[in-house]
Amino acid sequence: STLDRSSAASDVYKRQAKGLRAVASGHQAGVEAIRGVLDGCLDAGVKVLTLFAFSSENWQRPSSEVKALMSLFSRYLTKEVPELHSKGTRVRFIGRRDRFSVSLQQQMQSATELTQANTGGTLVIATDYGGQWDIAQAAAKLFAEVKQGNLPESDITEQQLAKYISLADLPAPDLLIRTGGEHRVSNFLLWQTAYSELYFTDTYWPDFTKQELLVAFDDYAQRERRFGRTSEQIGAKTSA
C-alpha cells in the first residue's frame, strides 16, 4: 500500500506540473498575441489600445501561477518596450504599483519615461487594476480636494470625478472586446466604458489574431452609437 500511495502522489505531482506548464504556455501565447493586435490597431488608425494584463483579483490565483506571471511580465517589458519605442508607441500603466516587486515597479517607470514623448499610438497596460478600485481612488482624491477647501461640495459632479479616473486625459474607449466566451466585463474600466460598444467572442486571447480583431472592427462598424439620442436625431445631425 505504501508503494501505491507513493505512485499516486507522484502522479498528482506530474499532473500539477503539466497543468502549470500549460498555464505558463497559455500566458506566453497571450503575450505573443499582443503584437498582432497592436499592429492591427495601428493599421486601422486606433490610437489607444488598453489591455487587461493583471487584475486586482488575480493575486488570489495559486502563488506559482502569480510568480510565473510576474516573471513573464518582466520579460515582456525587457524585450518588447525597446521595440515599441522604436515604432513610436507610447507605453502607459494603470492600476496599483505598490504590490509589485521594486524591480518591476522600476521597469514600468522606465518604460513610461522612455516612451512618454512618442506619438505613434498608445499602449495602456492595466496591471493590478480593477474598475471598482479606480472609481474608489478617484472618489478619495476628490474628497481630499473638498476636505482641503479646494473644491466646494456643491461642485462634486460626474465631470469632476472623471478628472481623477485613470486615463482621464485619453478618449473613452469606443469598443470593448471580451475574449474566451465570457459575457461579462470582469471589473474592467467600469467608468470609462459606460458608452463603449461591447463585443464578445468565444476565441481565447492567445488565439485572438489580427484577423479576429478585424472581424470585431467590422461588427463595430455596423453599430449605431446614439449616446442617449434617437436614431432620428443622429440622422439629422449627420445630414446637417
C-alpha positions in Angstrom: 0.0 0.0 0.0 2.9 2.3 0.6 4.0 1.9 -3.0 0.5 2.7 -4.2 0.4 5.9 -2.2 3.8 6.9 -3.4 2.8 6.3 -7.0 -0.4 8.2 -6.6 1.4 11.2 -5.1 3.9 11.1 -7.9 1.1 11.0 -10.5 -0.6 14.0 -8.8 2.7 15.9 -8.9 3.1 15.2 -12.6 -0.4 16.3 -13.4 0.2 19.5 -11.4 3.5 20.2 -13.1 1.9 19.6 -16.5 -1.0 21.9 -15.6 1.4 24.6 -14.6 3.4 24.3 -17.8 0.1 24.5 -19.8 -0.9 27.7 -17.9 2.5 29.2 -18.5 2.4 28.3 -22.2 -1.0 29.9 -22.4 0.2 33.1 -20.8 3.2 33.2 -23.1 1.0 32.8 -26.2 -1.2 35.6 -24.8 1.8 37.9 -24.7 2.7 37.0 -28.3 -0.9 37.8 -29.3 -0.3 41.4 -28.2 1.9 42.1 -31.2 -0.7 41.2 -33.8 -3.5 43.0 -32.1 -1.4 46.2 -31.6 -0.3 46.1 -35.2 -3.9 45.7 -36.3 -5.0 48.6 -34.2 -2.3 50.9 -35.5 -3.1 49.8 -39.1 -6.8 50.7 -38.5 -6.0 54.1 -37.1 -6.8 53.2 -33.5 -4.7 55.5 -31.3 -5.2 53.9 -27.9 -5.2 50.1 -27.0 -5.8 49.2 -23.4 -5.0 45.6 -22.3 -6.1 43.9 -19.1 -2.9 42.2 -18.1 -3.4 41.5 -14.4 -6.5 42.3 -12.3 -6.7 43.1 -8.7 -8.4 39.7 -8.1 -5.6 37.8 -9.9 -3.5 37.9 -6.7 -5.8 35.2 -5.5 -4.5 32.7 -8.0 -2.0 30.0 -7.0 1.3 31.6 -5.9 3.1 29.5 -8.5 1.0 31.0 -11.3 1.3 34.5 -9.9 5.1 34.1 -9.8 5.2 32.9 -13.4 3.0 35.8 -14.5 5.3 38.3 -12.8 8.3 36.7 -14.5 6.6 36.8 -17.9 5.6 40.5 -17.3 9.2 41.4 -16.6 10.5 39.6 -19.7 7.8 41.3 -21.8 8.9 44.7 -20.7 12.6 43.9 -21.2 12.0 42.5 -24.7 9.1 44.5 -26.1 9.4 48.0 -24.8 12.5 48.9 -26.9 10.7 47.6 -30.0 7.6 49.6 -29.1 9.7 52.7 -28.6 11.4 52.2 -32.0 7.9 52.2 -33.6 6.9 55.4 -31.8 4.5 53.8 -29.4 3.9 55.3 -26.0 3.5 52.8 -23.1 1.5 53.6 -20.0 0.3 51.6 -17.0 -2.8 51.9 -14.9 -3.5 50.3 -11.6 -1.8 49.9 -8.2 2.0 49.7 -8.2 2.8 49.1 -4.6 2.1 45.3 -4.6 4.6 44.6 -7.4 8.3 44.0 -6.7 10.6 47.0 -6.6 12.3 45.8 -9.8 9.0 45.5 -11.7 8.0 49.0 -10.5 11.2 50.3 -11.8 10.7 48.6 -15.2 7.3 50.1 -15.5 8.6 53.6 -14.6 11.5 53.2 -17.1 9.1 52.1 -19.9 6.8 55.1 -19.2 9.7 57.6 -19.2 11.4 56.1 -22.3 8.3 56.3 -24.4 6.4 59.3 -23.0 7.1 61.6 -25.9 6.1 59.1 -28.6 3.1 60.0 -30.7 2.6 56.9 -32.9 -0.1 55.4 -30.7 -0.6 54.5 -27.0 -0.5 51.0 -25.4 -2.0 51.1 -21.9 -1.3 48.1 -19.7 -3.7 47.6 -16.8 -1.9 45.8 -14.0 -3.2 45.2 -10.5 -6.2 47.1 -11.8 -9.9 46.9 -11.0 -12.7 49.2 -12.2 -14.2 49.5 -8.7 -10.8 50.3 -7.3 -10.4 53.0 -9.9 -13.7 54.7 -9.0 -12.9 54.4 -5.3 -9.4 56.0 -5.7 -10.9 58.8 -7.7 -13.6 59.5 -5.1 -10.9 59.6 -2.4 -8.9 62.2 -4.3 -12.0 64.3 -4.9 -12.9 64.1 -1.2 -9.4 65.2 -0.4 -9.9 68.3 -2.6 -13.1 69.1 -0.7 -11.5 68.5 2.7 -8.6 70.8 1.9 -11.0 73.5 0.8 -10.0 73.5 -2.8 -13.4 72.4 -4.0 -16.9 73.1 -2.6 -19.2 70.1 -2.0 -21.7 71.6 -4.4 -19.1 71.1 -7.2 -18.9 67.4 -6.8 -20.2 66.2 -10.1 -19.6 63.4 -12.6 -17.4 65.7 -14.5 -15.2 66.5 -11.5 -14.9 62.8 -10.5 -14.0 61.9 -14.1 -10.9 64.0 -13.8 -9.4 61.6 -11.3 -10.3 58.3 -13.1 -7.5 56.5 -14.8 -6.9 57.6 -18.4 -8.9 60.8 -17.9 -6.6 62.5 -20.4 -7.5 60.0 -23.1 -10.7 59.4 -25.2 -13.2 57.0 -23.7 -12.9 53.5 -25.3 -15.1 53.1 -28.4 -15.0 49.3 -28.3 -14.5 46.7 -25.5 -13.6 43.2 -26.7 -14.1 40.3 -24.3 -12.5 37.0 -25.4 -12.8 33.5 -24.1 -16.6 33.1 -24.3 -17.2 35.1 -21.2 -20.1 37.6 -21.3 -19.1 40.0 -18.6 -16.6 42.9 -18.3 -14.9 41.5 -15.1 -14.4 44.8 -13.3 -12.5 46.4 -16.3 -12.7 50.1 -17.0 -16.2 50.3 -15.4 -16.3 54.1 -15.6 -14.6 54.6 -18.9 -16.7 52.0 -20.9 -20.1 53.5 -19.9 -20.9 54.0 -23.6 -18.5 51.7 -25.2 -19.7 49.1 -27.7 -19.3 45.5 -26.4 -18.0 42.7 -28.5 -17.9 39.1 -27.2 -16.1 36.2 -28.8 -15.5 32.6 -28.0 -11.9 32.9 -29.2 -9.4 32.8 -26.3 -7.0 35.6 -26.1 -3.9 33.5 -27.0 -5.7 32.7 -30.3 -7.0 36.2 -30.9 -5.3 37.2 -34.1 -5.2 40.3 -36.2 -7.8 38.7 -38.4 -10.1 38.2 -35.4 -9.6 41.8 -34.5 -10.7 42.9 -38.0 -13.9 40.8 -37.5 -14.6 42.8 -34.3 -14.0 46.0 -36.1 -16.3 45.1 -38.9 -19.0 44.2 -36.3 -18.4 47.6 -34.6 -18.8 49.4 -37.9 -22.4 48.2 -38.1 -23.3 49.7 -34.8 -25.3 52.9 -34.4 -23.8 54.9 -31.5 -26.6 57.1 -30.1 -25.3 58.2 -26.6 -28.8 58.5 -25.4 -30.2 60.2 -28.5 -32.6 58.7 -31.0 -31.8 57.4 -34.5 -33.7 60.3 -35.9 -31.5 62.8 -34.0 -28.4 61.0 -35.2 -29.6 61.1 -38.7 -30.5 64.8 -38.5 -27.1 65.7 -37.1 -25.3 63.7 -39.9 -27.4 65.4 -42.6 -26.6 68.8 -41.1 
